Amino acid sequence: MSTLTFLANAAPANERLLIIYTGGTIGMLPADGGLTPGGDFAERIASALEGLPVAQQQALPAYDVISYSRLIDSSAATALEWQTLGREIASRLNDYRGFVIIHGTDTLSWTASSLAYQLQGLDRPVVLTGAMLPLEAPGSDALDNLHGALRFAATDGLQEVAIYFANRLMRGVRSIKQHSEAPDAFATPSYPLLGERVGNDFVYYPSQGLGFQQRGAPRFELPDYQGLHQGEVVRIALWPGMAAWQLEAWLSDSRVRGAVLQLWGAGNLPSDPALLSVLASASGEGKLLAAISLCPVGSVRMGTYAASHGLADAGVLSGNAMTPEATYTKLVHLLALPGTNEHQRQRFLTPLVGER
């Protein structure tokens, strides 16, 4: 990694922010074959911020920049990248007042969710952002997103992992990417905004944050992590006519240790006893199975309809209204830690970082 310091004279080391550039569209430049990752991103950030009105420049916090030597293609990110980034932040926590993570948008909400679990008890902001267009492209949203992320990452009351995008600050573990092209690509379907830009002001809503719920020093669990990045957790979305043998093909694999099951409506399953038998068998082997809805808004309520009766008896855990990102990364997090199956099941059902 390379490190560059900007506005360093404006604040001592522990009052600066750290920007970690991991890759993404925001840093790309046009080339003959299309957009490709561009270098010198720290200098490009500084140049872009100089385009802000003077009053907004003066309100910017001092910051350092580190750039990954091998930029991550967002669509190729894995749990290994999430865990590497979590350790990077934890190792530098006492050196900075907050962090801004520049990331590709495709899996930005997945990385944010994973970091939230890894950095439980966080006592300062970690704000992820990116852009739908490169920094220097005409009409790009990059500068606005970067500006807002810097301002909120300097907010003392913010004590969690968040996403800033299109003038809105969202809880990372409650956010999803909902649009592949629109500037307001991210949404938080089951939780209010943590803050937003109103005119030239960046307003944080402390009553929505974790600051009052997570007092005390951070209680990171990273030292106990056992590598989990080889596809041990799978995601299975229900489709019409799904057969028991198809479900079994996924869950009977000895390498699979957990699964996110996306079911109809409030958690309904086709009326095929063989499907429940497959789920019960996998759960009995100690695999963590968690159910959420295929609907982007709403909660799983197992047992409300006859079509969901038996899921709990089969050992399936309810994800309530958790996002797919929050559910998947929570399973990865819990399975990467030592502990009994019963302990893992109890922790899945327990809100850890405001995810449910």
N, C-alpha and C positions, 0 to 999 in steps of 0.2 A: 504494500500500500504506500501511497505517497501522501504527505501531510502538508497543507499550506494554511497559514494563519492570516485572517483578514480582520481589520479594525482592532488589532491586538492591543494597541495603546489605549483603547477606550475602556478596557476592563481587565482586572487580573484574571489569571488562568481559570479559577473556579467560578467566575461569573460569565464565562463565554459559553456558547453553544458548540456542539460538535455536529457537523453535517457529514453523514456517511453516504457517499454516492455508490450505489450498487449496480446501476445500469438503468435501462428503460428508454422509452421513446424520447423522454425529455432531453437526453444528452446526445441524441443521434444527429448525424449530419448527412445531407444528400450526397450520393455517389452514383456512378454509372449504373450499378446494379440495384439501386434503391437506397433506402436509409440504412446507414451502418453506424455502429458505436463511434462516437467522437471523443477525442482526448482533450486535455487541458480544461477539464470541466470546472475546476475551481476558478480559473481566470475568467471563464465564460459566465459563471454565476456572478462574480464581482462586476463584470461589465454590464450584465443585464440589470443588476440592482441599481447601478448608476443612472439608469433610465427612469427611476422612480422620482416623483416630486421631492424637492429638498426636505420638506417636513417629514415625509415618510422615510427617507434615507436616514435622517437624524434619529428616528425612533427605532431603527434596526439595532438588534443586539450584536455585540462582537461575536465572531465565530471562527472556528477552525474547520478545515475540510480535509477529509481523507477519502481517497478514491480506491476502490477495489482494483487490483492489478488485472484480474480477470473478471470482466463485467458479467453480471448474471442476466441471461435471457429470462425475463419474467415467466414465460410459459414453460421454461425448463427447470424452474426452482423446485427444490425438494426439501424434506425435513432437515437434511444435512445443512443446507444454506440457512434455514431458520435457526438451527442450533448454533452455527458459527456466528451469525449476527447477534444472537442473544449473548454469547460469551464475550463478544467484542464490546457490547454496551456495558455488560456487568463489570468488565475489567477496567473500564474508564469512568465508571459511575461517579466516583468522588472527584473527578477532575473537571466536570462540566455541570452547569445548572440545568441543561436539557439537551435533547438530541433531535435532529431532523434526519430522517432516513429517506433518501431519494431512491425510488423503486419503480420498476415497470408496473403498469396498471393491471395486467392480466391476473396476477396472483398477489397483488398488493394487500388485499383484505385477508388472504391466507397467512401471509407473513405477519401482518398486524395481530391476528388472532393468536398465532403461535407465540409471538413475543409477549403478549399479555399474560399467558400462562407461565412462561419461563421467568418473567420479571414480576412475579406476584409481590405485592407490598411496595411497589415502586413509589418513591417519594418525590419524583420530578417528572416532567413531561418527556415522552417519546412520541414524536409526531411523524407519521409517514405521509409522503405525498409523491406525486408524479405529474404527468401531463399527457394529454391526448395528442399533442403536437410537439415537435422539437422546440427547444428554447428559442432558437433564432427564426423559426418559421413565422410567416405573416399570420396575424390573428391568433398566435399561440396562447394557450392558457397557462403556460409554464411559469411565467414571471408572477402572475397573480397567486398561483398555488404555492410557489416558493416563498413569496413575501408573507402570505398568511401563515404558513407552517413555521417560519422563523418567529413571527410575532407570538403565536400561541405557545411555541416551545420555550419562550421566555416568561410564561405566565406561571407564577409561583404556586397558585392554587391547583393547577392541573397536575395530577399525580397518577397518570395512567398512560397506556398506549392508545393513541388516537390517530385518526386519519383526517387530514385537511384537504378538501377538494371543492372547487367551485363555491367558495365563500362559506363553506360549512365545516364545522368541526364535529366529527362523529366518533363515538366509541369504536375502537378498532375491532373488538370482538363481537360487535353487533352490526357490522357493516358488510355490504355486498357490492360487487360491481354489477350494475343493472343494465348498462348500455355499452355497446361496443364502439360507439362513435361520438355520442353527445358529450359536451364539456362537463355536464353534471352527471358523470358516469356512475357515481357512487350514491348509495342510499343506506339508511338505517331503518329498516322496515318495522322493527318492534321496540324501538327505544328513541326518546327525544334527542335532539341535538345537544352536544356538550357546549357549543358556542357557535358564533357566526360573525361574519363581517357585516357591519351596518354602517354604510357610508365609508368613512375613513377609520372607523373604530373597530377593534376586534374584541368582541364581548364574550366572556366566558360565563357559563351558568353553573356556579358551584354546586347548586342543589342537585344537579344531574351527575356530578362527578363522584369518583371513588375516594376523594380526599378525606371525607369524614368517616368513611367506612373502613379504611385501611391505615390505621395509625401505627406508628412505630417504624423501625428500620426495615428495609427490604428483606424478604426471606426467600432469596433465590434458591432454587433447587438444582442449579446447573451442575455442581460438583458430583451429584449422584447420578447424572445421566448415563444411560447405556445407549450407545448408538442405535438409532431406529430410523433408517432411511432407505430400506430395501423393499418398500411396498407392503410392509406388514399390516397396514390398515387399508381396507378397500372401501369403496363407495358404490353402493348398489341402488339404483333407482328403479322402482317398480314399473312394469309396463303391462299392458293388457295381454293376457295369455301366458304370463310367466309361469314356467313349469318348475316343479320341485327339483328336478335334476339340474336345471340351470343354476338355481340358487346353491345347490349342493356343490356344483363344480367350483364355485368361488370359496365357499366356507369350509369345505372339507380339506382344502390344501393346508398342509402342516405349517406352511410359512405364514399363513394368515393368523393374526392375533386379535384383530378387531375389525368391525365393519360399521359404517354408517348406512342405515337402511332408510331410504326415502319412500314413504308410503302414501297412499291416497288420503286426501282430506285430513281428518283428525287422527289418522293413524290406522287406516283400514287395509286389510290384506284380503286377497281372494279367498273364498271359502273352500280351501283345499287343505285338509288335515296334514297332507304330506309336507306342505310348506312349513307349518308349525313344527313338525317333527324334525325337519332340517335345522330350524332355528334352535330348538331345544337341544339337539345333539351338539351343535357348535358351542352354545352357551355352557353346556355341561362339560365341555373340554377346556373351559376357562377362557374362552374368547369373549371379548367385550363387544356386545351388539347394542347399538343405540339407534332409536327410531326418531325420525323427524318427518315433517310433512313435505310433500312435493310442492305444496303451495308456498309462494314466497312470503306470505303474511298469514299468521295464524299459528295455533299451537297443536301439538299432538296430545290427545286425551284418550289414552288407551282404555278400552272398556266402555266408552260412550256408545259405540255402535257394536252390534253383534259381530260385524266384520273385523273388529279389532280385539274381540274377546279371545283370550288365550295367549296374547303376546307377552304379558307380564309373567304368566306361568311358564312360558318358554324361556324366561330369563332375559327378555329384551328390555333394555333401559329406555325410559322416556327422555327425549331431548327437549320436551316442551316446545318453546318457540325459538330455540337456538338456530342460528344460521348453519348451513352446511359447513362453512369454513370453521366456525366455532366448534362444531361437533367433531369434525375430523381432527382438527389440531388438538383438541382436548384429549381425544383417545390416544393420539401420538404422544402427547405429553405424559399422560398417566402410564402408558405402557413402556415409556423410556425410563421410568423410575422404578427402583426396587419396591416391592410390596406385594401383599397377598391379593388374590383376585377379589376377595370381599372388600378389602380396603380400597382397591381401585374402583369398584362399583359404587361404594359409598361416596367417594370423592367426585365421581362423575355426576352424581345426583346433587352434589353440594355446589352452590354458587361460589366460584373462586375469585372471579374478576368482573363480576357484573354481567356474565354471559347469559344468565337465565334468571 
